[in-house]
Amino acid sequence: MSLNGDLLSEILGRVDGITLANAGCVSSEFRSIARQENMWEEACSNLWPSTVDTDVKQLISSSLGGFRNFYANCFPCIAYESSEKDFNCSEMKKICDDSLELHSCDPSDFVSLVDVWYMDKIVYSKILWGIPNACNVEDWFCNRPFRVDFVDFWDLDNEDPTTEDGFPTVVSFDKVRMEDKSWGKLMENFRLTWILINRRTGEAANLSSWRPLLGEMFSDTDFFMQFGSLLPAQNILPFKDVQCIIAIKIRLSKDYHGNMKITELGMQVEDMMGGRVNGRNSLVILERALSCRKSKEHHQIFQSYQKYLSQQRKLKEAMVRNEGVLDTLCTLSAIVSFLSFCYLIFRMICAI
């Protein structure tokens, strides 16, 4: 039995992007329908409610090659592989100085589309045009650490737990407290994407890892999760690799009958030593990251992240050892200088 075109379009209009792409391989009829732009627009809007915005639709259609191309670029995660690099202090100074002349980035070129899911339901969606607090470009680029924050969240003191930005009600508050394996289960149910668009170059990529890379408990009701990706920083910083950190904090409160609320959501760029990268260098790094290799295999992303953490730990240990050696040399030098001074005073006394 064959399906007529209208019915087939109705069916394919309800599936996700992966299924839609696979359907295009079935037959010429399926391929003809599966390549239609309105199908991919529907797939994008179902996955990322932030793309429903009229201005975002216009941007995707006019500058990013359409919704089909947008889905192909933004559904996978950035799959940059961390690598080791030796460096010295003089090299570090030289690279940092040269990086100021590398490129001219305008914060207004960038658009952030952020969507958060819990239990496969969208719970937060936001669009950010440009970079906040970047009005004084030269000062912001050169001197300030890069940080993008979403601060207009639902007020925790609000008595209404059903506002638009609130999380869905949890069946039982006790079940989501960090006891036994509950925290692990809570993390497994969260998904987050942070799509960064460069309007000037017409490129876009998902900076997030979809699933959390790590999590931490601050109290019985406050939780922290980190998403993100590894990015190349060669010829920009002394370290070839940096990490884009997307941090989200969640609060569970009995006052709201077990509801979960976002209390903080932000993105920043850190180098191998954990130092915050400044605004100018961060935008150059992010701009280059939009053309990085991408992968739909989350285990590859997680393995690369673990490798990065291992290299970071080794680097910090080496720095501590070097500082210990320098401290020892400084102490010995001070002792030698003191003894030399005492010997000189002794000779002067003897000469008198």
VEXNUSE-679205 format. One record per residue: residue in one letter; x, y, z of N, C-alpha, C, CB in turn. Coordinates in steps of 0.2 Angstrom, whole numbers, padded with zeros to 4 digits, always signed. Each point is the difference from the previous one (the first is absolute). Glycine has a CB too. Layout:
BEGIN
AXYZXYZXYZXYZ...
END
This chain:
BEGIN
M+0004-0006+0000-0004+0006+0000+0004+0006+0000-0009-0006+0006S+0008+0011-0010+0004+0006-0001-0004+0006+0003+0006-0004-0010L-0002+0008+0013-0003+0006+0003+0000+0006-0005+0004-0004+0011N-0009+0008-0011-0001+0006-0004+0005+0005+0003-0012-0002-0004G+0014+0007+0000+0005+0005+0002-0002+0004+0006+0003+0001-0012D-0010+0001+0012-0002+0004+0006+0000-0004+0006-0007+0006-0007L+0006-0012+0007+0000-0004+0006+0007-0001+0002-0011-0006-0003L+0015+0005-0002+0008-0002+0002+0003+0007+0003+0000-0009-0010S-0002+0015+0007+0002+0006+0002-0002+0001+0008+0000+0005-0012E-0006-0007+0013-0003+0001+0007+0004-0004+0005-0011+0002-0005I+0013-0008+0003+0004-0005+0004+0007+0002+0001-0007-0009-0004L+0010+0011-0001+0007+0002+0000+0001+0007+0004+0002-0006-0011G-0008+0010+0011+0000+0006+0003+0000+0000+0008-0005+0004-0010R+0004-0011+0012+0000-0001+0007+0006-0003+0003-0012-0001-0001V+0017-0001-0003+0006-0004+0002+0005+0005+0002-0003-0010-0007D+0009+0008+0010+0006+0004+0002+0004+0000-0006-0001-0003+0012G+0006+0007-0012+0005+0001-0005+0004-0006-0003+0001+0011+0004I+0001-0016+0001+0003-0006-0002-0004-0004-0004+0007+0001+0011T-0013-0002-0008-0005-0004-0004-0002+0002-0007-0005-0003+0011L+0005+0010-0011-0002+0003-0006+0006-0001-0005-0007+0009+0006A+0013-0008-0004+0006-0001-0004+0000-0008-0003+0006+0009+0006N-0007-0013-0001-0001-0007-0002-0005-0002-0005+0005-0003+0011A-0011+0006-0010-0006-0001-0005+0002+0002-0007-0008+0002+0010G+0013+0003-0010+0002+0003-0007+0004-0005-0004+0000+0011+0004C+0002-0017-0001+0004-0005-0003-0005-0006-0002+0010+0003+0007V-0016-0003-0006-0005-0005-0001-0001-0001-0008-0005+0001+0012S+0002+0005-0015-0001+0000-0007+0000+0007-0002-0008-0010+0001S+0007+0011-0008+0000+0007-0003-0006+0004+0003+0006-0005-0010E-0012+0001+0011-0005+0004+0003+0001+0003+0007-0008-0007-0007F+0011+0002+0011+0001+0002+0007+0006+0006+0000-0003-0012+0004R+0007+0011-0009+0006+0005+0000-0003+0007-0002+0008-0009-0003S-0012+0009-0002-0003+0006-0002-0004+0004+0005-0001-0005-0011I-0002+0001+0016-0004+0003+0005+0005+0002+0006-0011-0006-0003A+0016+0001+0004+0004+0001+0006+0005+0006-0001-0001-0012+0002R+0002+0014-0008+0004+0006-0001-0003+0007+0000+0007-0008-0007Q-0014+0008+0007-0003+0006+0000+0002+0004+0007-0010-0005-0007E+0010+0012+0006+0003+0004+0005-0005+0001+0006+0006+0006-0009N-0013-0007+0007-0005+0001+0005+0001-0006+0005-0008+0006-0007M+0010-0012+0005+0001-0006+0004+0005+0001+0005-0004-0007-0009W+0010+0010+0007+0005+0001+0004-0001+0006+0005+0008-0004-0009E-0012+0009+0007-0002+0005+0004-0004-0002+0006+0000+0008-0010E-0004-0013+0008-0004-0003+0006+0004-0004+0004-0010-0001-0008A+0015-0003+0005+0004-0004+0005+0004+0004+0004+0001-0008-0009C+0002+0014+0007+0004+0005+0004-0005+0003+0005+0008+0002-0010S-0014+0000+0009-0004+0003+0005-0002-0005+0005-0004+0008-0009N+0003-0014+0007-0002-0005+0005+0006-0002+0005-0008-0005-0008L+0014+0006+0005+0006-0002+0005+0003+0006+0003+0003-0008-0008W-0003+0014+0005+0002+0006+0003-0006+0006-0001+0012-0003-0003P-0016+0004+0008-0005+0005+0000+0003+0007-0001-0007-0007+0007S+0013+0008-0006+0003+0006-0001+0000+0002-0008+0007-0001+0011T-0007-0004-0015+0000+0002-0007-0007+0002-0003+0009-0009-0001V-0014+0009+0006-0007+0002-0003+0000+0007+0000-0005-0010+0005D+0009+0014-0002+0000+0007-0001+0001+0003-0007+0005+0000+0012T-0009+0005-0014+0000+0002-0007+0007+0002-0002-0012+0004+0002D+0015+0000+0002+0007+0003-0002+0005-0006-0001-0003+0011+0006V+0002-0016-0001+0005-0006-0001-0002-0004-0006+0001+0000+0012K-0007-0001-0014-0002-0003-0006+0003+0004-0006-0010-0004+0005Q+0010+0010-0005+0002+0004-0006+0008-0001+0000-0010+0008+0001L+0013-0008+0005+0007-0001+0000+0002-0006-0003+0001+0007+0010I-0004-0013-0008+0002-0006-0002-0002-0001-0008-0002-0005+0012S-0003+0008-0014-0002-0001-0007+0005+0004-0005-0012-0002+0004S+0014+0008-0001+0004+0005-0005+0007-0001+0001-0009+0008+0001S+0012-0010+0005+0007+0000+0001+0003-0006+0002-0001+0011+0004L-0003-0016-0002+0003-0007+0002-0002-0006-0005-0001+0005+0012G-0001-0003-0017-0001-0006-0005-0007-0003+0001+0012-0001-0001G-0016+0003+0005-0007-0003+0000+0000-0005+0007-0001+0001-0013F-0005-0003+0014-0001-0004+0006+0004-0007+0000-0011+0006+0002R+0011-0009-0008+0003-0007-0001+0007+0001+0001-0008-0003-0008N+0012+0008+0006+0007+0001+0001+0001+0002+0007+0002+0003-0011F-0007+0001+0014+0001+0002+0007+0000-0006+0005-0006+0011-0003Y+0001-0016+0001-0001-0006+0005+0007-0004-0001-0013+0000-0002A+0015-0001-0004+0006-0004-0001+0006+0003+0004-0004-0004-0011N+0005+0010+0011+0005+0004+0004+0000+0000+0007+0001+0007-0010C-0008-0007+0013-0001+0002+0007-0002-0006+0004-0003+0011-0003F+0001-0017+0000-0002-0005+0004+0006-0004+0003-0010-0001-0008P+0015+0000+0004+0006-0003+0003+0004+0004+0005+0001-0006-0011C+0003+0003+0015+0004+0004+0004+0007+0002-0003-0006-0005+0010I+0010+0010-0008+0006+0001-0002+0005-0005+0003-0002+0012+0000A+0006-0016-0005+0004-0005+0002+0007+0001-0001-0009-0008-0003Y+0011+0013+0007+0008+0002-0001+0003-0005+0005-0002+0012-0003E+0008-0014+0001+0004-0005+0004+0006+0004+0003-0003-0009-0007S+0003+0009+0014+0005+0003+0004+0007-0003-0002-0008+0003+0009S+0013+0002-0008+0007-0002-0002+0005+0003+0005-0003-0002-0012E+0008-0001+0013+0005+0003+0005+0005+0005-0004-0001-0010+0007K+0004+0015-0003+0004+0004-0003+0005+0003+0006-0008+0003-0009D+0014-0003+0007+0005+0003+0005+0001+0007-0001+0006-0010+0000F-0005+0014+0005+0000+0007+0000+0005+0003+0005-0012+0000-0005N+0014+0006+0004+0004+0003+0005-0003+0007+0001+0011-0006-0003C-0008+0010+0008-0003+0006+0002+0001+0006-0006+0003-0003+0012S+0003+0002-0015+0001+0005-0006-0005-0001-0006+0012+0001+0004E-0013-0007-0005-0005-0002-0005-0007+0002+0001+0007-0010-0003M-0009+0009+0010-0006+0002+0002-0001+0008-0001+0000-0009+0008K+0005+0013-0006-0001+0007-0001+0000+0002-0007+0006+0002+0010K-0002-0005-0015+0000+0002-0007-0007-0002-0003+0012-0002+0000I-0015-0004+0001-0006-0002-0003-0006+0005+0003+0004-0012-0001C-0004+0013+0007-0005+0005+0003+0000+0007-0003+0000-0007+0010D+0006+0009-0012+0001+0007-0003-0003+0000-0007+0010+0002+0008D-0007-0008-0012-0002+0000-0007-0008-0001-0001+0012-0005-0002S-0015+0002+0007-0007-0002-0001-0004+0006+0000+0001-0010+0006L+0001+0016-0004-0004+0006+0000-0001+0003-0007+0004+0002+0012E+0001-0004-0017+0000+0002-0006-0003-0005-0005+0010+0007+0002L-0013-0013+0000-0002-0005-0004-0006+0001-0004+0005-0007+0008H-0010+0010-0005-0006+0001-0004-0005+0005+0003+0001-0012-0003S-0005+0014+0000-0005+0005+0002-0007-0003+0001+0007+0009-0005C-0009-0010+0011-0007-0003+0001-0004+0005+0003+0005-0011+0002D-0011+0011-0004-0005+0005+0002-0005-0004+0004+0001+0007-0010P-0002-0006+0017-0005-0004+0004-0007+0000-0003+0007+0003+0010S-0009+0002-0014-0007+0000-0003-0001-0005-0005+0000+0012+0003D+0006-0015-0006-0001-0005-0005-0003-0007+0003+0010+0006-0006F-0010-0007+0012-0001-0006+0003-0008+0000+0003+0013-0002+0003V-0016-0004-0004-0006-0001+0003+0000-0007+0003-0006+0007-0009S+0003-0007+0015+0000-0007+0004-0007-0002+0001+0010+0004+0006L-0011-0010-0008-0007-0004+0001+0001-0005+0005-0003+0002-0012V+0000-0001+0018+0001-0005+0005-0007-0004+0002+0009+0008+0005D-0009-0014-0005-0005-0004+0002+0001-0006+0005-0004+0002-0012V+0000-0003+0017+0001-0004+0005-0006-0005+0000+0007+0008+0007W-0005-0015-0006-0005-0005+0001+0000-0003+0006+0000-0002-0012Y-0005-0001+0015+0000-0004+0006-0006-0005-0002+0005+0009+0008M-0003-0016-0007-0004-0005-0002-0003+0000-0007-0003-0001+0013D+0007+0003-0018-0002+0001-0007-0005+0005-0001+0003-0012-0001K-0004+0017+0006-0004+0006-0001+0003+0006+0001-0009-0007+0004I+0008+0012-0009+0004+0006+0000-0003+0004+0006+0001+0000-0013V+0004+0003+0017-0002+0003+0006+0003+0007+0000+0000-0010+0006Y+0005+0012-0011+0002+0007+0000+0003+0001-0007+0003+0000+0012S-0005+0006-0015+0002+0001-0007+0002+0008+0000-0007-0010-0005K+0012+0012+0003+0002+0007+0000+0005+0002-0006-0001+0000+0012I+0000+0006-0015+0004+0003-0005+0003+0006+0002-0008-0005-0009L+0015+0005+0008+0004+0006+0002+0004+0003-0006+0001-0005+0011W-0003+0011-0013+0003+0003-0006+0006+0004+0003-0011+0001-0006G+0017-0003+0003+0006+0004+0002+0003-0003+0007-0004+0010-0006I+0009-0006+0009+0003-0002+0006-0002+0005+0005+0010-0006-0006P-0012+0004+0012-0002+0005+0005+0006+0004+0003-0010-0007+0003N+0010+0013-0001+0005+0004+0003+0006+0000-0004-0004-0004+0010A+0003+0005-0017+0006+0001-0004-0001+0006-0004+0001-0012-0002C-0004+0017+0005+0000+0007-0003+0006+0003-0001-0011+0001+0005N+0016-0001+0000+0006+0003-0001+0005-0006-0003-0002+0009+0010V+0002-0010-0016+0003-0005-0004+0007-0001+0002-0008+0001-0009E+0012+0004+0008+0008-0001+0002+0001-0002+0007+0002+0009-0009D-0005-0005+0013+0001-0002+0008-0002-0007+0001-0001+0012+0003W-0005-0014-0006-0003-0006+0002+0004-0006-0003-0011+0005+0000F+0013-0004-0006+0004-0005-0004+0007-0001+0004-0005+0003-0011C+0008+0002+0013+0007-0001+0002+0001-0001+0008+0003+0008-0009N-0008-0006+0013+0001+0000+0007-0005-0004+0004+0005+0011-0002R-0011-0013-0001-0005-0003+0004+0000-0008-0002-0006+0011+0001P+0005-0015+0004-0002-0007-0002-0006-0001-0003+0006-0003+0010F-0006-0002-0015-0006-0001-0004-0005-0003+0004+0006-0001-0011R-0013+0003+0011-0005-0003+0003-0007+0002-0003+0007-0001+0011V-0011-0004-0012-0007+0001-0003-0005-0003+0005+0004+0001-0012D-0008+0004+0015-0005-0003+0005-0007+0002-0002+0009+0002+0009F-0013-0007-0007-0007+0001-0001-0003+0001+0007-0001-0007-0010V-0001+0013+0012-0001+0002+0007-0008+0001+0001+0011+0005+0000D-0015-0004-0006-0007+0001+0001-0004-0006+0001+0001+0010-0007F+0001-0014+0012-0004-0006+0002-0006+0002+0004+0011-0007-0001W-0015+0001+0002-0006+0001+0004+0002+0001+0007-0006-0008-0007D+0003+0013+0010+0002+0002+0007-0002-0006+0005-0002+0012-0003L+0008-0014+0007-0001-0005+0005-0005+0002+0006+0011-0004-0003D-0012+0010+0004-0005+0002+0005-0007+0001-0002+0010+0006+0005N-0011-0007-0012-0007+0000-0003-0004-0006+0003+0005+0006-0011E-0011-0004+0013-0004-0006+0003-0003-0004-0005-0002+0007+0009D+0002-0005-0016-0003-0004-0005+0005-0005-0003-0008+0010-0002P+0008-0016+0003+0005-0005-0003-0002-0002-0007+0002-0004+0012T-0007+0007-0015-0002-0002-0007+0002+0005-0005-0009-0007+0005T+0014+0011-0004+0002+0005-0005+0004-0003-0005+0000+0009+0009E+0000-0005-0015+0003-0003-0006+0007-0003+0001-0007+0008-0006D+0011-0005+0010+0007-0002+0000+0001-0005+0005+0004+0011-0004G-0009-0013+0008+0001-0005+0005+0001-0007-0003-0007+0007+0008F+0010-0012-0004+0000-0006-0001-0006-0004+0001+0012+0000+0002P-0013-0006-0005-0006-0004+0002+0000-0003+0007-0001-0003-0012T-0005+0002+0014+0000-0002+0007+0003-0007+0001-0010+0007+0002V+0014-0009+0003+0002-0006+0001-0005-0004+0004+0012+0004+0000V-0012-0011-0002-0006-0004+0004+0001+0000+0007+0000-0007-0010S+0006+0006+0012+0002+0000+0008+0006+0004+0001-0006-0011+0002F+0006+0016+0002+0006+0004+0002+0006-0005+0002-0007+0010+0003D+0005-0015+0002+0005-0004+0003+0004-0004-0006-0007+0000+0011K+0004-0002-0016+0003-0004-0005+0005+0003-0004-0011-0006-0001V+0011+0013+0001+0005+0003-0004+0006+0004+0004-0009+0002-0008R+0009-0004+0015+0005+0002+0004+0006-0004-0001-0008+0004+0009M+0014-0001-0008+0006-0004-0002+0002-0005+0005+0004+0010-0005E-0008-0016+0005+0001-0005+0004+0001-0007-0004-0006+0006+0009D+0010-0010-0008+0001-0006-0004+0002+0002-0007-0008-0007+0008K+0003+0004-0013+0002+0002-0007-0005+0005-0002+0004-0012-0002S-0007+0016+0006-0005+0004-0003+0003+0006-0004-0007-0003+0010W+0013+0005-0007+0003+0006-0004+0002-0002-0007+0004+0004+0011G-0001-0010-0011+0001-0003-0007-0006+0000-0005+0010-0007+0006K-0015+0005-0003-0006-0001-0004-0003+0007-0002-0003-0011+0006L+0004+0016-0001-0002+0007-0002+0004+0002-0006-0003+0002+0012M+0010-0003-0012+0004+0003-0005-0002-0004-0007+0009+0002+0009E-0010-0008-0008-0002-0004-0007-0006+0003-0003+0005-0010+0005N-0009+0014-0001-0006+0002-0003+0000+0007-0003-0006-0007+0008F+0012+0010-0007+0001+0007-0003+0004+0000-0006+0000+0004+0011R-0003+0001-0016+0004+0001-0006+0000+0007-0001-0004-0011-0005L+0009+0014+0002+0001+0007-0001+0004+0001-0007+0000+0002+0012T-0002+0003-0016+0004+0002-0006+0001+0007+0001-0005-0009-0007W+0010+0011+0004+0002+0008+0000+0003+0001-0007+0002+0001+0012I-0007+0001-0017+0002+0001-0007+0003+0007-0001-0009-0009-0003L+0015+0009+0001+0003+0007-0001+0000+0001-0008+0007+0000+0011I-0010+0006-0013+0000+0002-0007+0004+0006-0001-0012-0005-0001N+0016+0005-0004+0004+0006-0003-0004+0002-0006+0011-0004+0005R-0014+0010-0004-0004+0003-0005+0004+0002-0006-0009+0003+0008R+0015-0001-0006+0005+0003-0006+0003-0006-0004+0003+0010+0008T-0002-0015-0005+0003-0006-0004-0005-0005-0002+0011+0002+0006G-0017-0002-0003-0005-0005-0002+0001-0007+0002-0002+0007-0010E+0006-0007+0016+0001-0007+0003-0003+0000+0007+0011+0000-0006A-0012-0007+0008-0004-0001+0006+0002-0007+0002-0010+0007-0003A+0010-0008+0010+0002-0006+0003-0003+0000+0007+0011-0001-0007N-0011-0005+0010-0003-0002+0007+0006+0000+0004-0010-0006-0004L+0011+0011+0009+0006+0000+0004-0001-0005+0006+0002+0012-0003S-0008-0015+0004-0001-0004+0006+0001-0007-0002-0008+0008+0004S+0008-0012+0001+0001-0008-0001-0006-0004+0001+0011+0002+0005W-0017+0002-0006-0007-0003+0001-0001-0003+0007+0000-0003-0012R+0004-0002+0014+0000-0003+0007+0005+0004+0004-0004-0011-0005P+0003+0010+0012+0005+0003+0005+0006-0003-0001-0009+0003+0008L+0015+0000-0007+0006-0003+0000+0002-0001+0008+0004+0006-0011L-0006-0002+0015+0001-0001+0007-0006+0003+0004+0013-0001-0001G-0014-0001+0008-0004+0003+0004+0002+0000+0007-0009-0004-0007E+0006+0009+0011+0003+0001+0007-0006+0002+0004+0011+0003-0004M-0011-0005+0011-0006+0003+0004+0003+0005+0005-0005-0011-0001F+0002+0017+0002+0002+0005+0004-0004-0001+0007+0003+0008-0010S-0009-0010+0010-0004-0001+0006-0005-0005-0002+0002+0012+0004D-0007-0013+0001-0005-0005-0001-0004+0002-0006+0000-0003+0012T-0001+0009-0014-0004+0002-0005+0003+0004-0006-0008+0001+0009D+0015+0000-0009+0003+0004-0005+0005-0005-0004-0001+0011+0007F+0000-0011-0013+0004-0004-0004+0003+0004-0006-0007-0010+0003F+0013+0007-0005+0004+0003-0005+0001-0005-0006+0006+0008+0008M-0006-0006-0014+0001-0005-0006+0004+0004-0005-0010-0007+0002Q+0015+0004-0005+0004+0003-0005+0000-0003-0006+0008+0003+0009F-0010+0001-0014+0000-0003-0007+0006+0004-0004-0013-0002+0000G+0014+0001-0006+0005+0004-0004+0003-0004-0005+0002+0006+0010S+0004-0004-0012+0004-0003-0005+0007+0003+0000-0010-0001-0007L+0015-0003+0004+0007+0002-0001+0001+0003-0006+0004-0010+0007L+0000+0016-0007+0001+0004-0006+0007+0001-0001-0011+0006+0002P+0013-0005-0009+0007+0001-0001+0002+0008+0001+0000-0010-0009A+0006+0011+0012+0002+0006+0001+0007+0002-0002-0007+0000+0010Q+0009-0004-0015+0007+0000-0003+0001+0007-0003+0000-0012-0002N+0006+0015+0003+0002+0007-0002-0004+0005+0003+0003-0005-0010I-0007+0004+0015-0004+0005+0004+0002+0000+0007-0010-0002-0008L+0011-0004+0011+0002-0001+0007+0006-0004+0000-0011+0002+0004P+0015-0002+0002+0006-0005+0000-0002-0007+0000+0006+0009+0006F-0013-0011-0004-0002-0006+0000-0004-0002-0006-0001+0000+0012K+0002-0005-0015-0004-0002-0007-0007-0001+0001+0011-0005-0004D-0013+0003+0011-0007-0002+0001-0003+0004+0006+0003-0011-0004V-0009+0013+0003-0004+0003+0005-0006-0003+0001+0005+0011-0002Q-0009-0010+0007-0007-0003+0001-0005+0006+0000+0005-0010+0006C-0010+0009-0009-0006+0004+0000-0005-0003+0006+0001+0004-0013I-0002-0001+0018-0004-0002+0006-0006+0003+0000+0010-0002+0006I-0016-0002-0007-0006+0002+0001-0003-0003+0007-0002+0001-0013A+0001+0004+0018-0002-0003+0006-0007+0002+0002+0012+0002+0004I-0016-0006-0001-0007+0001+0002-0001-0003+0007-0004-0001-0012K+0001+0006+0016-0001-0002+0007-0008-0001+0001+0010+0007+0003I-0012-0012+0000-0007-0002+0001-0001+0000+0008+0000-0007-0011R-0006+0010+0012-0002+0000+0007-0007-0004+0001+0006+0011+0002L-0006-0016+0003-0006-0003+0002-0003+0003+0006+0004-0011-0006S-0010+0012+0007-0003+0003+0006-0006-0003+0002+0005+0011-0004K-0006-0013+0010-0006-0002+0003-0006+0005-0001+0007-0007+0008D-0005+0013-0008-0005+0005+0000-0004+0000-0006+0007+0007+0007Y-0004-0010-0013-0003+0000-0006-0002-0007-0002+0006+0010-0004H-0008-0014+0010-0002-0007-0001+0004-0004-0005-0011+0005+0001G+0018-0004+0000+0004-0005-0004+0002+0003-0006-0005-0009+0005N+0004+0015-0007+0002+0003-0006+0007+0001-0001-0011+0006-0001M+0014-0006-0005+0007+0002-0001+0000+0006-0004+0004-0012+0000K+0001+0017+0002+0000+0006-0003+0008+0001-0002-0010+0005+0007I+0011-0002-0012+0006+0003-0002+0002+0006+0004-0001-0005-0012T+0007+0005+0015+0002+0006+0003+0006+0003-0003-0004-0005+0010E+0007+0002-0015+0006+0003-0003+0001-0004-0006+0005+0004+0010L-0003-0001-0016+0002-0003-0006+0004+0005-0004-0011-0006+0000G+0017+0004-0001+0005+0004-0003+0006-0004-0004-0002+0008+0009M+0005-0004-0013+0006-0004-0004+0006+0005+0000-0009-0005-0008Q+0015+0001+0009+0006+0004+0000+0005-0005-0003-0003+0006+0010V+0009-0003-0011+0006-0004-0003+0006+0000+0004-0004+0003-0011E+0006-0009+0013+0006+0000+0004+0006-0004-0003-0008+0000+0010D+0014+0002-0008+0006-0003-0003+0002-0006+0004+0004+0011-0004M+0001-0015+0002+0002-0006+0003+0002+0001+0008+0004-0004-0011M-0002+0010+0013+0001+0001+0007-0006+0002+0004+0012+0003-0003G-0018-0002+0000-0006+0002+0003-0001+0007+0000+0001-0010+0007G+0003+0014-0010+0000+0007-0001-0005+0002-0005+0012+0001+0004R-0016+0005-0002-0005+0002-0004+0003+0004-0006-0008+0001+0009V+0006-0003-0015+0002+0004-0006-0003+0006-0001+0003-0011-0006N+0000+0016+0003-0003+0007+0000-0005+0000-0006+0010+0005+0005G-0013+0000-0006-0006+0001-0005+0003-0001-0007-0006+0007+0008R+0011-0003-0010+0002+0000-0007+0002-0007-0002+0004+0012+0001N+0001-0015+0003+0002-0007-0002-0005-0005+0000+0011+0003+0005S-0016-0002+0000-0005-0005+0000-0004+0000-0006-0001+0001+0012L-0001+0005-0015-0004+0000-0006+0004-0002-0006-0006+0009+0005V+0012-0008-0005+0004-0003-0005+0000-0008+0000+0008+0010+0000I-0007-0012+0006+0000-0008+0001-0007-0002-0002+0008+0000+0009L-0014+0003-0007-0006-0002-0001-0002+0000-0008-0004+0004+0012E+0006+0001-0015-0001+0001-0007+0004-0006-0004-0001+0013+0001R+0007-0015+0001+0003-0005-0003-0003-0007+0001+0010+0006+0001A-0013-0006+0005-0003-0007+0002-0006-0001-0004+0004+0002+0012L-0008+0003-0015-0006-0002-0004+0002-0004-0006-0005+0011+0004S+0011-0012-0006+0002-0004-0006+0004-0006+0002+0000+0010-0007C+0000-0012+0014+0003-0006+0002-0004-0006-0002+0004+0006+0010R-0001-0012-0010-0003-0006-0001-0005-0002+0005+0010-0004-0006K-0016+0001+0004-0005-0001+0004-0002-0008+0000-0004+0012-0002S+0001-0014+0008-0002-0007+0001-0006-0001+0003+0012-0003+0000K-0016-0002-0001-0006-0002+0003+0001-0005+0006-0006+0003-0011E+0012-0005+0011+0002-0005+0005+0002+0003+0007+0004-0008-0009H-0008+0008+0014+0001+0003+0006+0006-0003+0004-0012+0003+0001H+0013-0009-0002+0006-0003+0004+0006+0002-0003-0006-0010+0002Q+0007+0012-0008+0006+0003-0003+0001+0007+0004-0001-0006-0011I-0004+0010+0011+0001+0006+0004+0002+0000+0007-0009+0004-0008F+0006-0009+0011+0001-0002+0007+0008-0002+0001-0013-0003+0002Q+0015-0001-0006+0007-0003+0000+0005+0006-0001-0004-0011-0004S+0002+0015-0001+0005+0006-0001+0000+0004+0006-0003+0000-0012Y-0003+0001+0015+0000+0004+0006+0004-0003+0006-0011+0005-0003Q+0011-0011+0004+0004-0004+0005+0007+0001-0001-0010-0008+0002K+0012+0007-0009+0007+0001-0002+0002+0007+0002-0001-0009-0009Y-0003+0014+0008+0002+0007+0001+0001+0001+0008-0007+0004-0010L+0003-0007+0014+0000+0001+0007+0007-0003+0002-0013+0000+0001S+0015-0006-0004+0006-0004+0002+0006+0005-0002-0006-0011-0001Q+0006+0014-0004+0005+0004-0002+0001+0006+0004-0001-0004-0012Q-0005+0007+0014+0000+0006+0004+0003-0002+0007-0011+0004-0006R+0009-0010+0008+0003-0002+0007+0007-0001+0000-0011-0005+0002K+0014+0002-0008+0007-0001+0000+0003+0007-0001-0002-0011-0005L+0000+0016+0001+0002+0006-0001+0001+0004+0007-0005+0000-0012K+0000+0000+0016+0000+0003+0006+0005-0003+0005-0012+0003-0002E+0012-0009+0002+0005-0004+0004+0007+0002-0002-0007-0009+0002A+0008+0010-0009+0007+0002-0002+0001+0007+0002-0001-0008-0010M-0004+0012+0010+0001+0007+0002+0002+0001+0007-0008+0003-0009V+0005-0007+0013+0001+0000+0007+0007-0003+0002-0012-0002+0002R+0014-0003-0006+0007-0002+0001+0005+0005-0002-0004-0012-0002N+0003+0016-0004+0004+0005-0002+0001+0006+0005-0003-0004-0012E-0003+0005+0015+0000+0006+0005+0004-0003+0006-0011+0004-0004G+0010-0010+0006+0004-0003+0006+0007+0001-0002-0009-0008+0003V+0011+0006-0009+0008+0000-0001+0002+0008+0000-0001-0011-0007L-0003+0015+0004+0002+0007+0000+0000+0003+0008-0005+0001-0012D+0000-0003+0016+0000+0002+0007+0007-0002+0003-0013-0001+0000T+0015-0006-0001+0006-0003+0003+0006+0004-0003-0006-0011+0001L+0006+0013-0007+0006+0004-0003+0000+0007+0003+0000-0007-0010C-0006+0010+0011+0000+0006+0003+0003+0000+0007-0010+0003-0007T+0008-0008+0011+0002-0001+0007+0007-0001+0001-0011-0005+0002L+0014+0001-0007+0007-0002+0000+0004+0007-0002-0002-0012-0003S-0001+0015-0002+0004+0007-0002+0000+0005+0006-0004-0002-0012A-0002+0002+0016+0000+0005+0006+0005-0002+0005-0012+0002-0003I+0012-0009+0004+0005-0002+0005+0007+0001-0002-0008-0009+0003V+0010+0008-0009+0007+0001-0003+0001+0007+0001-0001-0009-0008S-0004+0014+0006+0002+0007+0000+0001+0002+0008-0007+0002-0011F+0003-0005+0015+0000+0002+0007+0007-0002+0003-0012-0001+0001L+0014-0005-0003+0007-0003+0003+0006+0004-0003-0005-0011+0001S+0004+0013-0008+0005+0005-0003+0000+0006+0003-0002-0005-0011F-0003+0008+0013-0001+0006+0004+0004+0000+0006-0011+0003-0006C+0009-0009+0010+0003-0001+0007+0008-0001-0001-0011-0005+0004Y+0013+0002-0009+0007-0001-0001+0004+0007-0002-0002-0012-0004L-0002+0016+0000+0003+0006-0002+0001+0005+0007-0005-0001-0012I+0000+0001+0016+0000+0004+0006+0006-0003+0005-0013+0002-0001F+0013-0009+0001+0006-0003+0004+0007+0002-0003-0008-0009+0003R+0009+0009-0009+0006+0002-0003+0001+0008+0002-0001-0009-0010M-0004+0013+0009+0001+0007+0002+0002+0001+0007-0008+0003-0009I+0005-0007+0013+0002+0001+0008+0007-0003+0001-0012-0002+0003C+0014-0003-0007+0007-0003+0001+0005+0005-0002-0005-0011-0001A+0003+0015-0005+0005+0005-0003+0001+0006+0005-0004-0004-0011I-0001+0005+0015+0000+0006+0005+0005-0002+0005-0012+0004-0003
END
